[in-house]
Amino acid sequence: MVIEVVEHALMITSFVFIMMLLIEYLNVQTRGRWQESLKNNRWGQYILAVFLGAMPGCLGAFSVVSLYSHRVVSFGALTATMIATSGDEAFVMFSMFPLKALWLTILLAVTGVAVGYITDLLYKKQHLLIEHLGHIYPMHANDKCRCFSISEIWQQLKNISFQRTLLIGIFIVFLAALFTDHFGHHGWGWERITFTLGAVFGLFVVCTVPDHFLERHLWEHVVKKHLPRIFLWTLGALIVIHFLERYIDVDAWIRDNHLLVLLIAVAVGIIPESGPHLLFVTLYAGGSLPFGILLASSIVQDGHGMLPMLAVTGRGFVWVKLINVLVGLAVGLISLLLF
């Protein structure tokens, strides 16, 4: 079981690394123009955020956490993503009740955009949450790099550095684990395909970029500065969740009182884990749970999407969860009163 927890933490960290690598690559290639364009378009941020959040699984949520940590999207956009996402439960819901799952996803997206806008409107000092990270994208004098030159690539591989060797090795091992079914979900679903495409892109980048880009941006910034914290926080959270689930029987909490069930559903949604929410999905599919409680639970829970936020900003993690709890309770209570 410990090995499974470590593998899960490695999988999450690997995808966050691939997303951060992609963001670094795009930022240097465009000299930050795409970043500035998105920064100046708040509604574009909200739409992108809920779109990525609404994608089944946690990959979209991880992507927005990476964008937020790089100051590309606002705290409100991050909050919108976590409201819109249902994690791995989305796969189950679309298989059990597809039309209602689609309706639920639309409601979550609309709610996410509204709450994201209000959050940015009211929370004026949100920059303080990631102030400790400093300037994430340091632009150096020779940042306008030729990232694909066949002659330079050949010379770099002939005189390969330790950092490039290690990163190439990591991506090769990661791809081998994916193809031999030792990593991620079993079977070739879209999530495994996304991991594979991302890893292939990552391997292409570490094989072709100049030494300066690889050492200053990928190695110094992403690998040394961010990855250890992301992995350790994720691993620690997963270990705590594992022992909680082992010794606490969530099923025993369910009673016939809808208000109590709503409170339980919101409380369980705080856990940054995909599994517990399936209890309420199953109850709803069986006709035992009102739609409003499922909606409230979906608003609060975000699968594993928030785990990397623990490494970015613990205060930000708490604030997102607090906002989502308040919104989930409000939506759930209104739904129970009206329906």
GIBELZI-V557553 format. One record per residue. RES is the residue in one letter. OMEGA is omega in whole degrees, 0 to 359 (NA if undefined). D_CENTER is the distance of its C-alpha to the mean C-alpha in whole Angstrom. Layout:
res=(RES & RES)
omega=(OMEGA & OMEGA)
d_center=(D_CENTER & D_CENTER)
This chain:
res=(M & V & I & E & V & V & E & H & A & L & M & I & T & S & F & V & F & I & M & M & L & L & I & E & Y & L & N & V & Q & T & R & G & R & W & Q & E & S & L & K & N & N & R & W & G & Q & Y & I & L & A & V & F & L & G & A & M & P & G & C & L & G & A & F & S & V & V & S & L & Y & S & H & R & V & V & S & F & G & A & L & T & A & T & M & I & A & T & S & G & D & E & A & F & V & M & F & S & M & F & P & L & K & A & L & W & L & T & I & L & L & A & V & T & G & V & A & V & G & Y & I & T & D & L & L & Y & K & K & Q & H & L & L & I & E & H & L & G & H & I & Y & P & M & H & A & N & D & K & C & R & C & F & S & I & S & E & I & W & Q & Q & L & K & N & I & S & F & Q & R & T & L & L & I & G & I & F & I & V & F & L & A & A & L & F & T & D & H & F & G & H & H & G & W & G & W & E & R & I & T & F & T & L & G & A & V & F & G & L & F & V & V & C & T & V & P & D & H & F & L & E & R & H & L & W & E & H & V & V & K & K & H & L & P & R & I & F & L & W & T & L & G & A & L & I & V & I & H & F & L & E & R & Y & I & D & V & D & A & W & I & R & D & N & H & L & L & V & L & L & I & A & V & A & V & G & I & I & P & E & S & G & P & H & L & L & F & V & T & L & Y & A & G & G & S & L & P & F & G & I & L & L & A & S & S & I & V & Q & D & G & H & G & M & L & P & M & L & A & V & T & G & R & G & F & V & W & V & K & L & I & N & V & L & V & G & L & A & V & G & L & I & S & L & L & L & F)
omega=(178 & 179 & 179 & 179 & 179 & 178 & 180 & 179 & 178 & 180 & 179 & 181 & 180 & 181 & 177 & 178 & 180 & 180 & 179 & 177 & 179 & 181 & 178 & 182 & 180 & 183 & 180 & 181 & 182 & 184 & 173 & 185 & 180 & 180 & 180 & 179 & 180 & 179 & 184 & 181 & 184 & 180 & 174 & 176 & 182 & 180 & 178 & 183 & 182 & 176 & 179 & 179 & 183 & 177 & 179 & 184 & 185 & 186 & 178 & 179 & 177 & 181 & 182 & 175 & 177 & 179 & 179 & 181 & 177 & 177 & 178 & 178 & 185 & 176 & 177 & 178 & 177 & 178 & 178 & 179 & 185 & 173 & 185 & 186 & 174 & 178 & 181 & 180 & 179 & 178 & 181 & 182 & 180 & 177 & 184 & 179 & 189 & 183 & 179 & 176 & 177 & 177 & 178 & 180 & 178 & 178 & 179 & 180 & 179 & 178 & 180 & 179 & 181 & 181 & 178 & 179 & 181 & 179 & 179 & 180 & 186 & 186 & 187 & 185 & 183 & 180 & 181 & 182 & 182 & 179 & 182 & 181 & 182 & 178 & 188 & 184 & 177 & 181 & 183 & 187 & 182 & 180 & 176 & 189 & 169 & 189 & 176 & 177 & 187 & 181 & 180 & 179 & 181 & 178 & 180 & 180 & 176 & 180 & 190 & 180 & 178 & 182 & 181 & 178 & 182 & 181 & 176 & 179 & 180 & 181 & 178 & 178 & 180 & 179 & 178 & 179 & 178 & 184 & 179 & 175 & 178 & 185 & 178 & 180 & 179 & 180 & 184 & 172 & 184 & 180 & 178 & 178 & 178 & 176 & 183 & 179 & 178 & 180 & 177 & 177 & 179 & 178 & 177 & 182 & 184 & 177 & 191 & 185 & 178 & 181 & 181 & 181 & 183 & 185 & 185 & 185 & 185 & 186 & 184 & 186 & 187 & 188 & 187 & 186 & 189 & 189 & 180 & 180 & 181 & 181 & 184 & 178 & 180 & 179 & 180 & 180 & 180 & 178 & 179 & 180 & 180 & 182 & 176 & 181 & 182 & 187 & 179 & 179 & 183 & 181 & 184 & 181 & 186 & 179 & 181 & 180 & 183 & 180 & 177 & 179 & 178 & 180 & 179 & 181 & 179 & 180 & 179 & 180 & 179 & 182 & 180 & 185 & 183 & 190 & 187 & 182 & 180 & 177 & 183 & 174 & 181 & 179 & 179 & 180 & 179 & 178 & 183 & 187 & 176 & 180 & 182 & 179 & 175 & 179 & 179 & 179 & 180 & 178 & 185 & 184 & 181 & 180 & 176 & 188 & 184 & 183 & 179 & 179 & 178 & 179 & 181 & 179 & 178 & 179 & 178 & 177 & 181 & 181 & 179 & 180 & 180 & 179 & 182 & 177 & 180 & 179 & 180 & 178 & 181 & 180 & 180 & 180 & 179 & 180 & 180 & 180 & 185 & 185 & NA)
d_center=(23 & 23 & 22 & 20 & 17 & 18 & 17 & 14 & 13 & 14 & 12 & 8 & 10 & 12 & 9 & 8 & 11 & 12 & 10 & 12 & 15 & 15 & 14 & 17 & 19 & 19 & 20 & 23 & 24 & 24 & 25 & 22 & 24 & 21 & 19 & 22 & 22 & 19 & 19 & 22 & 21 & 20 & 20 & 19 & 15 & 15 & 16 & 13 & 11 & 12 & 13 & 9 & 8 & 11 & 11 & 11 & 9 & 5 & 5 & 6 & 3 & 2 & 5 & 6 & 6 & 8 & 10 & 10 & 11 & 14 & 15 & 15 & 13 & 15 & 14 & 15 & 13 & 10 & 12 & 12 & 9 & 9 & 12 & 12 & 9 & 11 & 9 & 12 & 14 & 15 & 16 & 19 & 19 & 20 & 22 & 24 & 25 & 23 & 25 & 24 & 21 & 21 & 22 & 20 & 17 & 19 & 20 & 16 & 16 & 19 & 19 & 15 & 17 & 20 & 18 & 16 & 20 & 22 & 19 & 20 & 24 & 24 & 22 & 24 & 23 & 19 & 20 & 21 & 18 & 17 & 20 & 21 & 18 & 21 & 21 & 18 & 20 & 24 & 26 & 29 & 32 & 31 & 28 & 29 & 29 & 30 & 28 & 30 & 33 & 35 & 37 & 35 & 33 & 36 & 37 & 33 & 33 & 37 & 36 & 33 & 31 & 30 & 26 & 27 & 28 & 25 & 22 & 24 & 25 & 21 & 20 & 23 & 23 & 19 & 21 & 24 & 21 & 20 & 23 & 25 & 22 & 22 & 18 & 15 & 17 & 20 & 21 & 20 & 18 & 16 & 13 & 15 & 17 & 14 & 13 & 17 & 17 & 15 & 17 & 20 & 19 & 18 & 21 & 23 & 22 & 23 & 26 & 27 & 26 & 29 & 29 & 29 & 25 & 24 & 26 & 25 & 21 & 20 & 22 & 23 & 19 & 16 & 18 & 20 & 19 & 15 & 14 & 17 & 15 & 12 & 13 & 16 & 14 & 12 & 15 & 17 & 15 & 15 & 18 & 19 & 17 & 20 & 23 & 22 & 22 & 25 & 27 & 26 & 27 & 25 & 27 & 30 & 29 & 29 & 32 & 34 & 33 & 31 & 30 & 30 & 27 & 25 & 25 & 24 & 21 & 20 & 20 & 19 & 16 & 15 & 15 & 11 & 12 & 12 & 16 & 18 & 17 & 19 & 22 & 22 & 21 & 24 & 26 & 26 & 26 & 30 & 31 & 31 & 28 & 28 & 26 & 25 & 24 & 21 & 20 & 20 & 18 & 15 & 15 & 15 & 12 & 9 & 9 & 7 & 4 & 6 & 7 & 7 & 8 & 11 & 12 & 12 & 14 & 15 & 17 & 14 & 12 & 16 & 16 & 13 & 14 & 18 & 17 & 16 & 18 & 21 & 20 & 20 & 23 & 25 & 24 & 25 & 28 & 29 & 28 & 30 & 33 & 33 & 33)
